[in-house]
Amino acid sequence: MGLSASLRQRARTIRVVRHGERVEGRSGHAEIRGEWFPARVVLGAAREADDRGHKKIIQAAQLVGRVDDLLSSDAIEVEGGARWRVTSQPEVLQPRSATPVVTAALERTIEAPRPVSLS
């Protein structure tokens, strides 16, 4: 079985671009969603992080996908709704194919449930 046969999920890039004029020193931004491409997201280790006293879970993963335009500043949406941040420079695995297969590290924050106050 080849690499392409193992790409059974679908994902698309989400790129944030400047949009519109600056208002009160702030630029407007818009999200541009790319086309769906064959992909595989392999889950890695998860770790806890403390954000001002609130615990969050940071889930790591690895993306393998047939996409020709992936930047380290992009986000990835996996079909079904999961949204990931690209956290490494994408690396090309199969450079000679029409659409290269790339791999990149991903990360997403999962909100930990807040404790219930019984007062």
Protein Blocks (a to p, Z undefined) as FASTA:
>chain_A
ZZklmmmbccdddddddedjdeehiacddddddddddddddddddddddeehiacddddd
ddddddfbdcfkbccddehiiacddfbdcddfblmbmbdcddddddddddddddddfZZ
